[in-house]
Amino acid sequence: MELAVVHEPPLVGLLPDADEQRSMMESNRDAPRATGTAEAMGILAEGMTAPGPGEPPTRRHDGDWLVGYPDTEPEPPSPELLEVLDRLGAFQPAFLERVLVPFSVHRPDLRVLRVLVERLVSAAGIDSRKFLPCRTTAALAMSLGLPLTEFPGGHLRPVERPRQFAEALIALFDAHRGQA
């Protein structure tokens, strides 16, 4: 059976403070032209990392990646990754103006997702706790009756901690294969 790991989906429409989060996202739509891309990305980063209420319920998948994790550092980026990130930077204005709001305020059809619930893992990075990406992931998990599975890192940790993230992801797939 196939498995989809949904890592920190930006589904702000599922949150109790959805209107406030949508407003924050919308404030970034015109910001690149008005104040510049760097300031707009700063506003977005501030909104994404503002602490939310409470601690989401979590479950760590079988594995021991957490042992010693707090003492680890992000991996240095490869030259290839730096080149890709540099090229992606050119698309930030278009992302803020045209993609961010429709992408993040979309409300998925939960009835359809409930049919697929056995194939879904709602996942967030441990370093995202209390922040918007984890809050949206927890809201999706709770809406579908799924546990929230934690992974190493935070929102961008598949990029910043690729080995740790990959090892945890492989362990999750192995555990799921063992249950199938």
C-alpha positions in Angstrom: 0.0 0.0 0.0 1.3 3.5 -0.9 1.9 6.0 1.9 1.7 9.8 1.7 3.7 11.8 4.3 2.1 15.2 4.5 4.9 17.4 6.0 3.7 20.7 7.4 0.9 21.6 5.0 0.1 25.3 5.1 -3.7 24.7 5.7 -4.5 27.8 7.8 -8.2 27.4 6.9 -8.4 24.5 9.4 -7.2 26.7 12.4 -9.5 28.3 14.9 -7.7 31.7 14.1 -8.0 31.1 10.4 -9.1 34.7 9.6 -6.1 36.1 11.4 -3.7 33.8 9.7 -5.3 34.5 6.3 -4.9 38.2 6.9 -1.2 37.7 7.7 -0.8 35.8 4.5 -2.7 38.4 2.5 -0.5 41.2 3.9 2.4 39.6 2.0 0.6 39.7 -1.3 1.5 43.3 -2.1 4.5 43.6 0.1 7.2 42.7 -2.5 6.2 45.7 -4.6 5.6 48.1 -1.7 8.5 47.3 0.6 10.7 44.8 -1.2 11.0 41.1 -1.1 13.3 40.9 1.8 10.9 42.8 4.1 8.0 40.8 2.9 9.8 37.5 3.6 10.6 38.9 7.1 6.9 39.6 7.7 6.0 36.1 6.6 8.8 34.5 8.7 7.5 36.5 11.7 4.0 35.2 11.2 5.1 31.6 10.6 7.1 31.6 13.8 4.7 33.4 16.1 3.9 31.0 18.9 0.4 29.5 18.8 -1.8 28.3 21.7 -0.9 25.1 23.4 1.2 22.1 22.5 -0.1 19.8 19.7 -0.7 16.2 20.5 2.3 14.2 19.1 3.4 10.7 18.4 6.9 9.8 17.3 7.1 7.0 14.9 9.2 4.0 15.9 12.8 4.9 15.7 15.5 6.4 17.9 16.3 9.6 16.0 15.4 11.8 19.0 18.2 10.3 21.1 21.0 12.9 21.1 19.0 15.1 18.7 19.1 18.3 20.8 22.9 18.3 20.6 23.1 18.1 16.8 23.5 20.9 14.3 22.1 21.4 10.8 24.3 19.9 8.1 26.3 22.4 6.0 24.6 22.9 2.7 26.2 21.5 -0.4 27.2 23.8 -3.2 24.5 22.3 -5.4 21.8 23.1 -2.7 23.1 26.7 -2.4 22.9 27.1 -6.2 19.3 25.8 -6.2 18.3 28.0 -3.3 19.8 31.0 -5.0 17.8 30.3 -8.2 14.6 29.8 -6.1 15.2 33.3 -4.6 14.3 34.9 -7.9 10.8 33.4 -7.6 10.0 34.8 -4.1 8.1 37.9 -5.4 5.9 35.7 -7.6 5.4 33.2 -4.7 4.3 36.0 -2.3 2.1 37.7 -4.9 0.4 34.7 -6.6 1.0 31.4 -4.8 1.1 32.0 -1.0 -2.5 33.0 -0.3 -4.3 30.5 -2.5 -1.9 27.7 -1.5 -2.1 28.3 2.3 -5.8 29.2 2.7 -7.1 26.3 0.6 -9.4 24.1 2.6 -9.1 20.5 1.6 -12.1 18.2 1.2 -11.8 16.3 4.4 -14.4 13.7 3.3 -12.1 12.7 0.5 -9.1 12.6 2.7 -10.9 10.4 5.3 -11.3 7.8 2.6 -7.5 7.8 2.3 -6.7 8.1 6.0 -4.9 4.7 6.2 -2.4 6.0 3.6 -1.7 9.4 5.2 0.8 10.4 7.8 0.5 13.9 9.2 4.0 15.0 9.9 5.7 18.0 11.5 9.2 18.8 12.5 9.9 18.7 16.2 11.5 22.2 16.0 8.2 23.6 14.6 6.2 22.9 17.8 3.9 25.8 18.6 4.6 27.5 15.3 2.2 27.9 12.4 3.5 25.0 10.2 3.0 22.5 13.1 -0.3 24.0 14.1 -1.7 23.5 10.6 -0.4 20.0 10.5 -1.9 19.2 13.9 -5.2 20.7 12.8 -5.2 18.4 9.7 -4.3 15.4 11.9 -7.1 16.1 14.4 -9.6 16.7 11.6 -8.8 13.2 10.2 -8.4 11.4 13.5 -4.7 10.9 12.8 -1.8 11.2 15.3 0.8 13.9 14.6 4.1 12.3 13.7 7.2 14.2 14.5 10.4 14.3 12.4 13.8 15.8 12.9 14.0 19.6 12.4 11.3 22.1 11.5 9.7 23.4 8.4 12.8 23.4 6.2 14.7 20.7 7.9 14.5 18.2 5.0 16.9 20.8 3.4 18.8 21.7 6.6 19.0 18.2 8.1 18.7 15.9 5.0 20.4 12.9 6.6 18.5 12.9 9.8 15.2 13.6 8.0 15.9 10.8 5.5 16.8 8.3 8.2 13.5 9.1 10.1 11.5 8.9 6.9 13.0 5.5 5.9 12.3 4.2 9.4 8.7 5.4 9.1 8.3 3.6 5.7 9.9 0.4 7.1 7.5 0.5 10.1 4.6 1.0 7.8 5.7 -1.8 5.5 5.9 -4.1 8.5 2.3 -3.3 9.4 0.9 -3.8 5.9 
